[in-house]
Every structure is written in C-alpha cells, then in structure tokens.
Amino acid sequence: MTTPHWTFITNHGLVLSYIFHNPQHTAREISNHIGVTERTTHKIIADLEAEGYIERWKVGRRNEYRVDPNLPLRHHTKTDIMVDGLLEALTHSAPAGNSESD
C-alpha cells in the first residue's frame, strides 16, 4: 500500500513565500520551483493579489511583487497569526541536530 503524497504547506503558501524571497521572478520561474503549472501559478497569484496579500506592478515586460506581511492567515482558526509569522517559519533553516543526516 502506498502512502498518499501530501504536504503541510499549500501551493498558495509556497507561492507567497517564493514571491517574498524572489519578488522579481516570473510566473514560469515560480511554477518551476514550486512544481505546479504556470497556469496554476497565475491563478494563485491572482488569488493572493485579490485578497491583498501581494501587490503586483509592471517593470518593463515583467511583473514585480511585494508581499504584505501584516495580514492575517486566512483559516478561521489562525487569524491571530500574521503572514510574517508564516514567512519567518518558512525562511529559517533547521535547528542544529535536526538535519536529515542525523
């Protein structure tokens, strides 16, 4: 019996984190890194922009982004946690002693 593939962080969370760290990257670069289609990435970016989590503007032919880290997470049980808490958690490297080789 195989175990279903699942992750703790949704694609929306992964795209938000990626954009926070790489605000000048294209949707293609984001989709390649996250592992979803470019179309899915565009939909996620549109969702995040519509809710105010990111701001997007044109620089030449490319988009540039800014994340608003002061908005709450969307789940009704986590509205007391701001986006910056999630971004911080996704940014930090593993504490000493928690590496895969241990």
BAFI-115579 format. One record per residue (C-alpha): residue number from 1; x negated, y, z. Coordinates in nm, 4 decimals. Layout:
N
+-----+----------+----------+----------+
!   n !        u !        v !        w !
+-----+----------+----------+----------+
! NUM !        X !        Y !        Z !
...
+-----+----------+----------+----------+
***
This chain:
102
+-----+----------+----------+----------+
!   n !        u !        v !        w !
+-----+----------+----------+----------+
!   1 !   0.0000 !   0.0000 !   0.0000 !
!   2 !  -0.1425 !   0.3399 !  -0.0958 !
!   3 !  -0.1108 !   0.6452 !   0.1231 !
!   4 !   0.0689 !   0.9386 !  -0.0420 !
!   5 !  -0.1546 !   1.2384 !  -0.1192 !
!   6 !  -0.0657 !   1.5429 !   0.0879 !
!   7 !  -0.2393 !   1.8426 !   0.2381 !
!   8 !  -0.1782 !   2.0793 !   0.5286 !
!   9 !  -0.2026 !   2.3954 !   0.3203 !
!  10 !   0.0438 !   2.4651 !   0.0393 !
!  11 !  -0.0617 !   2.5835 !  -0.3034 !
!  12 !   0.0696 !   2.9291 !  -0.2096 !
!  13 !  -0.1662 !   2.9375 !   0.0898 !
!  14 !  -0.4575 !   2.8172 !  -0.1204 !
!  15 !  -0.3967 !   3.0771 !  -0.3916 !
!  16 !  -0.3616 !   3.3524 !  -0.1309 !
!  17 !  -0.6897 !   3.2506 !   0.0325 !
!  18 !  -0.8676 !   3.2260 !  -0.3029 !
!  19 !  -0.7451 !   3.5703 !  -0.4099 !
!  20 !  -0.8542 !   3.7168 !  -0.0756 !
!  21 !  -1.2096 !   3.5945 !  -0.1346 !
!  22 !  -1.2153 !   3.6480 !  -0.5130 !
!  23 !  -0.9924 !   3.9485 !  -0.5935 !
!  24 !  -1.1265 !   3.9905 !  -0.9473 !
!  25 !  -1.0908 !   3.6305 !  -1.0668 !
!  26 !  -0.8442 !   3.5333 !  -1.3377 !
!  27 !  -0.5442 !   3.3047 !  -1.3018 !
!  28 !  -0.7388 !   3.0462 !  -1.5018 !
!  29 !  -1.0275 !   3.0590 !  -1.2526 !
!  30 !  -0.7827 !   3.0335 !  -0.9631 !
!  31 !  -0.5969 !   2.7399 !  -1.1179 !
!  32 !  -0.9197 !   2.5541 !  -1.1957 !
!  33 !  -1.0386 !   2.5938 !  -0.8374 !
!  34 !  -0.7061 !   2.5044 !  -0.6712 !
!  35 !  -0.6279 !   2.2179 !  -0.9088 !
!  36 !  -0.2914 !   2.3341 !  -1.0432 !
!  37 !  -0.1858 !   2.4521 !  -1.3862 !
!  38 !  -0.2372 !   2.8105 !  -1.4929 !
!  39 !   0.1409 !   2.8432 !  -1.5291 !
!  40 !   0.1889 !   2.7323 !  -1.1672 !
!  41 !  -0.0759 !   2.9825 !  -1.0585 !
!  42 !   0.1066 !   3.2656 !  -1.2389 !
!  43 !   0.4322 !   3.1647 !  -1.0643 !
!  44 !   0.2615 !   3.1601 !  -0.7231 !
!  45 !   0.1004 !   3.4996 !  -0.7880 !
!  46 !   0.4424 !   3.6390 !  -0.8859 !
!  47 !   0.5958 !   3.4951 !  -0.5646 !
!  48 !   0.3194 !   3.6426 !  -0.3479 !
!  49 !   0.3463 !   3.9794 !  -0.5210 !
!  50 !   0.7283 !   3.9903 !  -0.4967 !
!  51 !   0.7086 !   3.9383 !  -0.1200 !
!  52 !   0.4308 !   4.1954 !  -0.0744 !
!  53 !   0.1546 !   3.9529 !   0.0237 !
!  54 !  -0.0604 !   4.0681 !  -0.2679 !
!  55 !  -0.0820 !   4.3775 !  -0.4809 !
!  56 !  -0.1895 !   4.3444 !  -0.8448 !
!  57 !  -0.3131 !   4.6057 !  -1.0889 !
!  58 !  -0.4808 !   4.6099 !  -1.4279 !
!  59 !  -0.8512 !   4.6812 !  -1.4722 !
!  60 !  -0.9073 !   4.6733 !  -1.8458 !
!  61 !  -0.7615 !   4.3438 !  -1.9642 !
!  62 !  -0.7937 !   4.1749 !  -1.6254 !
!  63 !  -0.5927 !   4.1856 !  -1.3064 !
!  64 !  -0.7402 !   4.2751 !  -0.9717 !
!  65 !  -0.5745 !   4.1855 !  -0.6435 !
!  66 !  -0.5535 !   4.2980 !  -0.2837 !
!  67 !  -0.4086 !   4.0838 !  -0.0038 !
!  68 !  -0.2054 !   4.2467 !   0.2743 !
!  69 !  -0.3356 !   4.0584 !   0.5803 !
!  70 !  -0.0884 !   4.2261 !   0.8174 !
!  71 !   0.2256 !   4.0454 !   0.7017 !
!  72 !   0.3639 !   3.7502 !   0.8987 !
!  73 !   0.3642 !   3.3930 !   0.7727 !
!  74 !   0.6948 !   3.3015 !   0.6104 !
!  75 !   0.8042 !   2.9949 !   0.8057 !
!  76 !   1.0653 !   3.0894 !   1.0662 !
!  77 !   0.8655 !   2.9193 !   1.3430 !
!  78 !   0.5406 !   3.1018 !   1.2538 !
!  79 !   0.6490 !   3.4637 !   1.2026 !
!  80 !   0.4383 !   3.5641 !   1.5034 !
!  81 !   0.1214 !   3.4696 !   1.3102 !
!  82 !  -0.0138 !   3.7216 !   1.0625 !
!  83 !  -0.1687 !   3.6313 !   0.7271 !
!  84 !  -0.5098 !   3.7412 !   0.8549 !
!  85 !  -0.4994 !   3.4554 !   1.1092 !
!  86 !  -0.4470 !   3.2052 !   0.8288 !
!  87 !  -0.7169 !   3.3632 !   0.6132 !
!  88 !  -0.9588 !   3.3583 !   0.9060 !
!  89 !  -0.8854 !   2.9908 !   0.9731 !
!  90 !  -0.9415 !   2.9045 !   0.6075 !
!  91 !  -1.2656 !   3.1038 !   0.5951 !
!  92 !  -1.4593 !   2.9680 !   0.8894 !
!  93 !  -1.6906 !   2.6745 !   0.8407 !
!  94 !  -1.6582 !   2.3666 !   1.0603 !
!  95 !  -1.7968 !   2.3977 !   1.4138 !
!  96 !  -2.1244 !   2.2168 !   1.4904 !
!  97 !  -2.0633 !   1.8465 !   1.5420 !
!  98 !  -1.7610 !   1.8333 !   1.3095 !
!  99 !  -1.9402 !   1.7736 !   0.9813 !
! 100 !  -1.8482 !   1.4843 !   0.7559 !
! 101 !  -2.1835 !   1.3189 !   0.8178 !
! 102 !  -2.1229 !   1.2883 !   1.1958 !
+-----+----------+----------+----------+
***
